[in-house]
Amino acid sequence: MQARLLRRAAMVGALTAALLGACGDDEDTPSAGGSDTTTSTAAAEGGGDNELQIEMVDYGYKVSGTLKAGLATITSTNTGDEWHMAGMAKLKDGATVDQLVDALKSSSPDSEEDPTEPFIEEQVDSPGHILQPGATQSLTVDVLTPGKYVLLCFIPSEGDGAPHFAKGMVSGFEVEEGESGAEEPASDAAIVLPDDAEPTGVPTDLEAGEHTFKVTSSGAKGKDFIVAQLKDGEDFDSFDTYFESFEKEGGPPKGFAKEAPGTIAGSTFEVNAGQTIWITVDVPKGDVYFVNTTNSDEEDSDTNSDKFVKVNVR
């Protein structure tokens, strides 16, 4: 299953030209920051020890928790009816979430300029991720430095193709000064993602249920990591074809999420070379695929390499 589209979606602004065309000048499109969107700071209630809780709804984020620099856990739950994503970026000093969204919405689809450049200091790959309706996962990373961040969902809406951020699915959170002192979570296996090869260290004897995996990207290239289960008769090409609907004019049809050829139990956008993350997912019973997608620097999706290990989970 090639994760080209998932990775592109994580890059704030990468889908802007394609998806803003779907927005057009529709005056009925709600502005960002609507009633379904909760903007959180580090002082918000909820969450665990250096943990941010993100509930994804149609169309907004409900964010709570406190974060400092150091190991931080992002726990996400999709309670909506559509696919959602957490595209994440750090804002430049003085920039605001509203300024960024206004720039995205006013950008011309034909413009070669990046409308996010004046506001984005850096894109955050992992713990960026996509999440299926009903799914929950946690990602622990050590990449967040003090400052203000934005969450954006660029996935096109079912039925009209408007990007979710244009309907209010945008929020902010803050990482406070100071170190969290959080410790590495206990893991059930240490998985290594080599360049253009099957992941190593995948446990071959697993019981269904919640598991935490320590995942490290070795080699010189970034990797997408996915834990997935396919329906009978489906293969990875089925997911490729399925996600192509995200890029069609008018977006995916109504009920698109229910037609998925399988279940993505957990995923993360690019784990950079040398980076280690921890991912906690609910692993289903049956054949489960642990997928390592090595990302090419080229735009052509065919240059990406998908390698997997299949495990029969008890």
Backbone torsions as a table, in degrees:
resi	resn	phi	psi	omega
1	MET	NA	109.2	-178.5
2	GLN	-74.3	135.4	-176.0
3	ALA	-101.9	22.0	-178.7
4	ARG	-52.9	-48.9	-176.7
5	LEU	-66.1	-40.1	179.9
6	LEU	-62.4	-42.7	-178.8
7	ARG	-67.5	-42.0	178.7
8	ARG	-61.0	-39.4	-178.9
9	ALA	-64.3	-31.1	-180.0
10	ALA	-67.7	-27.5	-177.4
11	MET	-77.6	108.3	-177.2
12	VAL	-58.1	120.9	-180.0
13	GLY	96.4	-13.3	-174.7
14	ALA	-67.7	-30.8	179.7
15	LEU	-99.9	7.7	-173.3
16	THR	-57.6	-50.7	-175.4
17	ALA	-59.5	-44.0	-178.0
18	ALA	-69.3	-41.5	-171.9
19	LEU	-86.0	-29.5	176.9
20	LEU	-64.3	-27.2	175.0
21	GLY	-61.6	-30.6	178.0
22	ALA	-73.4	-28.5	179.1
23	CYS	-71.5	-43.3	-175.8
24	GLY	58.0	-140.8	178.0
25	ASP	-112.8	33.1	-176.6
26	ASP	-63.6	110.4	-177.8
27	GLU	-72.4	-13.1	-179.7
28	ASP	-86.8	-6.6	179.6
29	THR	-71.2	122.1	-178.8
30	PRO	-62.2	151.2	176.9
31	SER	-79.8	161.6	177.5
32	ALA	-63.8	154.1	178.7
33	GLY	81.7	25.8	179.7
34	GLY	-71.2	-172.5	-173.1
35	SER	-66.2	-21.2	-179.6
36	ASP	-85.7	-4.3	-175.9
37	THR	-107.5	125.5	178.1
38	THR	-111.3	119.0	176.8
39	THR	-88.3	126.8	-174.5
40	SER	-114.7	146.7	168.8
41	THR	-116.5	179.4	-178.6
42	ALA	-66.5	-11.7	-179.7
43	ALA	-90.4	0.2	-178.3
44	ALA	-65.5	154.6	178.8
45	GLU	-83.4	159.1	176.3
46	GLY	97.2	178.6	180.0
47	GLY	82.2	168.4	-179.6
48	GLY	-103.7	-152.6	-178.9
49	ASP	-72.4	110.5	-175.6
50	ASN	50.3	52.6	-177.3
51	GLU	-130.8	138.5	174.0
52	LEU	-107.8	130.0	177.7
53	GLN	-103.5	126.6	180.0
54	ILE	-123.1	116.8	171.1
55	GLU	-101.0	124.2	179.1
56	MET	-96.6	124.7	179.3
57	VAL	-125.8	172.4	175.9
58	ASP	-93.7	100.5	3.8
59	TYR	-130.1	99.6	179.3
60	GLY	-178.6	172.8	174.2
61	TYR	-116.4	138.2	169.5
62	LYS	-112.0	108.5	-168.8
63	VAL	-113.9	135.1	175.7
64	SER	-148.2	162.1	178.1
65	GLY	122.5	173.3	178.8
66	THR	-128.6	141.5	-179.1
67	LEU	-134.3	140.8	165.1
68	LYS	-124.2	171.3	178.5
69	ALA	-65.0	162.3	-175.5
70	GLY	104.2	-164.4	178.6
71	LEU	-60.0	127.4	-178.6
72	ALA	-136.5	144.8	-178.7
73	THR	-113.5	129.5	175.6
74	ILE	-109.8	113.0	178.9
75	THR	-108.4	123.1	-175.7
76	SER	-121.7	142.6	174.8
77	THR	-133.4	130.8	177.2
78	ASN	-100.0	105.2	177.8
79	THR	-100.3	8.2	178.8
80	GLY	-87.7	-173.5	180.0
81	ASP	-103.7	-4.2	-179.3
82	GLU	-120.1	164.6	170.6
83	TRP	-62.1	143.8	174.2
84	HIS	-137.4	163.9	179.6
85	MET	-139.1	159.1	171.2
86	ALA	-113.0	92.3	170.8
87	GLY	-86.6	127.9	-167.9
88	MET	-127.5	138.9	177.4
89	ALA	-151.7	151.3	176.0
90	LYS	-91.2	134.4	-179.5
91	LEU	-84.0	149.5	172.9
92	LYS	-69.7	156.7	178.1
93	ASP	-55.7	129.7	178.4
94	GLY	87.6	-15.3	179.5
95	ALA	-79.4	150.7	-179.8
96	THR	-122.6	161.1	176.8
97	VAL	-60.2	-43.5	-178.4
98	ASP	-62.4	-39.5	178.3
99	GLN	-62.0	-42.1	179.8
100	LEU	-63.0	-46.4	-178.1
101	VAL	-65.8	-39.9	177.5
102	ASP	-60.6	-40.1	-179.9
103	ALA	-66.7	-40.0	178.8
104	LEU	-63.8	-44.6	-174.8
105	LYS	-73.7	-23.6	-178.7
106	SER	-96.3	-4.9	-178.6
107	SER	-71.4	143.2	176.8
108	SER	-80.3	136.7	176.9
109	PRO	-59.5	-23.3	-177.8
110	ASP	-90.7	-4.3	-177.2
111	SER	-74.6	139.8	176.4
112	GLU	-90.3	-5.3	-179.8
113	GLU	-84.2	145.3	177.7
114	ASP	-85.1	111.7	-176.5
115	PRO	-69.5	-14.0	-177.5
116	THR	-88.1	-13.3	-171.5
117	GLU	-55.5	-40.8	-178.8
118	PRO	-68.6	-13.1	-170.9
119	PHE	-118.8	-22.6	-174.8
120	ILE	-98.8	122.2	174.8
121	GLU	-79.5	-45.1	177.5
122	GLU	-159.3	146.7	173.6
123	GLN	-81.4	143.6	175.1
124	VAL	-108.1	117.0	-178.8
125	ASP	-75.7	-88.7	172.6
126	SER	-86.8	126.0	27.6
127	PRO	-95.0	25.8	170.9
128	GLY	-61.5	147.8	-175.0
129	HIS	-167.0	167.5	173.4
130	ILE	-114.6	149.4	-174.9
131	LEU	-140.0	133.0	179.1
132	GLN	-80.8	151.7	175.9
133	PRO	-53.4	133.5	178.2
134	GLY	87.8	-8.3	-175.8
135	ALA	-89.1	152.1	174.5
136	THR	-135.5	139.9	174.5
137	GLN	-153.0	160.5	175.0
138	SER	-125.4	139.7	176.3
139	LEU	-126.2	125.3	177.0
140	THR	-108.7	126.8	-174.5
141	VAL	-139.5	167.3	176.3
142	ASP	-130.5	59.7	-176.5
143	VAL	-128.0	-7.8	-173.8
144	LEU	-90.1	121.1	178.0
145	THR	-103.4	160.5	-177.9
146	PRO	-55.4	139.7	179.8
147	GLY	148.4	-173.7	-179.4
148	LYS	-103.8	140.8	-175.7
149	TYR	-126.6	160.0	177.2
150	VAL	-124.3	143.5	171.5
151	LEU	-110.0	132.7	-180.0
152	LEU	-138.9	143.3	173.2
153	CYS	-113.9	116.7	-179.2
154	PHE	-97.1	0.6	-178.1
155	ILE	-64.1	136.0	-179.6
156	PRO	-74.5	142.9	-178.2
157	SER	-70.5	146.1	174.8
158	GLU	-65.8	130.3	174.2
159	GLY	97.2	-33.6	-178.9
160	ASP	-130.6	-14.9	175.0
161	GLY	81.4	-2.7	179.3
162	ALA	-66.6	134.8	179.0
163	PRO	-62.8	144.4	-175.2
164	HIS	-59.5	-32.6	-179.6
165	PHE	-62.1	-31.4	-179.5
166	ALA	-71.1	-14.7	177.3
167	LYS	-101.9	9.2	175.4
168	GLY	111.0	3.3	-176.9
169	MET	-87.6	75.7	179.3
170	VAL	-151.6	142.2	-180.0
171	SER	-154.6	173.4	179.1
172	GLY	-132.0	158.0	170.6
173	PHE	-149.2	167.1	-174.5
174	GLU	-129.0	140.7	172.4
175	VAL	-105.1	120.4	-176.2
176	GLU	-74.8	161.4	171.4
177	GLU	-66.4	154.7	179.1
178	GLY	101.5	162.6	-179.4
179	GLU	-99.5	141.0	-176.4
180	SER	-73.4	-32.8	-175.6
181	GLY	73.1	9.2	-179.5
182	ALA	-66.0	146.6	-179.3
183	GLU	-99.5	159.0	178.1
184	GLU	-60.0	136.2	177.1
185	PRO	-70.4	150.6	174.7
186	ALA	-66.0	140.5	-177.6
187	SER	-127.5	155.4	-179.7
188	ASP	-89.3	-16.8	179.8
189	ALA	-164.7	151.9	174.6
190	ALA	-107.9	109.4	-176.1
191	ILE	-103.0	134.1	178.9
192	VAL	-113.3	136.3	-179.8
193	LEU	-108.6	98.0	178.0
194	PRO	-77.0	166.4	173.8
195	ASP	-68.5	126.0	171.2
196	ASP	52.9	41.7	-179.7
197	ALA	-150.6	164.4	178.1
198	GLU	-62.8	146.7	175.0
199	PRO	-64.1	144.2	177.1
200	THR	-108.1	157.5	178.9
201	GLY	83.2	5.7	178.3
202	VAL	-69.1	125.3	-179.1
203	PRO	-68.8	132.1	-177.9
204	THR	-93.4	-7.4	179.1
205	ASP	-122.5	96.8	-174.9
206	LEU	-129.6	141.3	169.6
207	GLU	-98.9	146.9	178.1
208	ALA	-60.1	145.9	179.1
209	GLY	136.2	-170.3	-176.0
210	GLU	-76.7	130.6	178.5
211	HIS	-137.1	147.6	174.2
212	THR	-113.7	129.0	180.0
213	PHE	-118.8	131.8	172.1
214	LYS	-86.6	122.2	-172.4
215	VAL	-123.8	124.3	-179.2
216	THR	-122.1	134.4	175.8
217	SER	-92.0	113.9	176.7
218	SER	-97.8	175.5	-179.5
219	GLY	80.5	-159.0	-172.7
220	ALA	-109.7	-4.1	-174.0
221	LYS	-116.2	155.7	174.8
222	GLY	-78.4	157.7	-177.6
223	LYS	-135.0	144.9	164.0
224	ASP	-94.5	139.7	179.1
225	PHE	-120.4	130.3	-176.0
226	ILE	-136.2	137.9	170.7
227	VAL	-112.1	117.2	-170.5
228	ALA	-139.7	156.1	172.9
229	GLN	-129.8	136.6	-178.0
230	LEU	-103.9	148.1	173.2
231	LYS	-70.6	158.7	178.5
232	ASP	-55.5	132.5	177.3
233	GLY	86.2	-4.8	-179.2
234	GLU	-99.8	158.2	174.6
235	ASP	-137.8	-175.7	-176.3
236	PHE	-64.5	-31.0	177.0
237	ASP	-61.5	-29.2	178.2
238	SER	-62.5	-39.0	177.3
239	PHE	-69.0	-39.1	176.4
240	ASP	-55.7	-50.8	-179.3
241	THR	-63.2	-41.5	-178.1
242	TYR	-60.1	-49.1	-175.8
243	PHE	-73.8	-13.4	175.4
244	GLU	-62.0	-22.5	178.3
245	SER	-63.9	-22.5	176.6
246	PHE	-62.5	-27.1	-173.4
247	GLU	-100.8	0.4	-179.6
248	LYS	-79.8	149.3	176.7
249	GLU	-60.6	132.3	-177.5
250	GLY	87.4	-4.6	176.2
251	GLY	73.2	-174.7	179.8
252	PRO	-72.5	157.4	-179.6
253	PRO	-74.0	164.6	174.6
254	LYS	-58.9	139.2	-179.2
255	GLY	80.7	9.8	-176.5
256	PHE	-56.5	-42.8	-176.3
257	ALA	-60.9	-32.5	-178.3
258	LYS	-74.4	-13.9	-176.5
259	GLU	-97.7	12.0	-178.0
260	ALA	-59.5	141.7	-179.2
261	PRO	-76.7	4.9	179.3
262	GLY	179.5	-167.2	-177.5
263	THR	-120.8	126.3	170.6
264	ILE	-93.0	101.5	-177.5
265	ALA	-70.0	-31.9	179.2
266	GLY	-162.8	151.6	179.8
267	SER	-158.9	158.3	169.4
268	THR	-145.4	143.0	173.2
269	PHE	-69.8	-177.0	-163.4
270	GLU	-43.7	117.8	168.6
271	VAL	-86.9	110.2	-173.0
272	ASN	-67.2	159.0	-178.6
273	ALA	-54.2	125.8	179.5
274	GLY	85.8	-8.0	-177.7
275	GLN	-81.8	146.5	174.0
276	THR	-119.3	134.1	174.6
277	ILE	-129.8	163.4	173.2
278	TRP	-120.1	131.0	-179.6
279	ILE	-123.8	129.4	178.6
280	THR	-112.8	121.2	-176.2
281	VAL	-138.3	160.0	173.9
282	ASP	-91.1	103.7	-175.5
283	VAL	-82.6	123.7	-177.6
284	PRO	-79.2	163.9	175.9
285	LYS	-77.3	146.6	178.9
286	GLY	109.8	-162.8	-179.7
287	ASP	-74.6	122.0	-178.8
288	VAL	-123.8	136.5	-177.4
289	TYR	-106.3	127.8	173.9
290	PHE	-102.5	109.3	-166.3
291	VAL	-108.4	130.2	174.9
292	ASN	-112.9	109.3	177.0
293	THR	-103.7	110.4	176.6
294	THR	-80.7	125.2	-174.0
295	ASN	-92.4	129.6	176.3
296	SER	-86.2	158.0	173.8
297	ASP	-75.9	-11.7	-178.2
298	GLU	-81.4	151.9	178.2
299	GLU	-73.4	-25.6	-176.0
300	ASP	-66.7	118.8	-177.0
301	SER	-62.4	-24.8	-177.4
302	ASP	-68.0	-13.9	-179.9
303	THR	-87.3	-3.7	176.6
304	ASN	-81.6	147.9	-175.6
305	SER	-115.1	122.4	178.6
306	ASP	-107.7	117.8	177.3
307	LYS	-127.7	143.4	-175.6
308	PHE	-145.0	161.3	170.1
309	VAL	-120.7	128.4	179.4
310	LYS	-98.6	130.9	-179.0
311	VAL	-124.1	132.9	173.9
312	ASN	-88.1	107.5	-175.2
313	VAL	-86.7	129.4	-177.7
314	ARG	-76.3	NA	NA
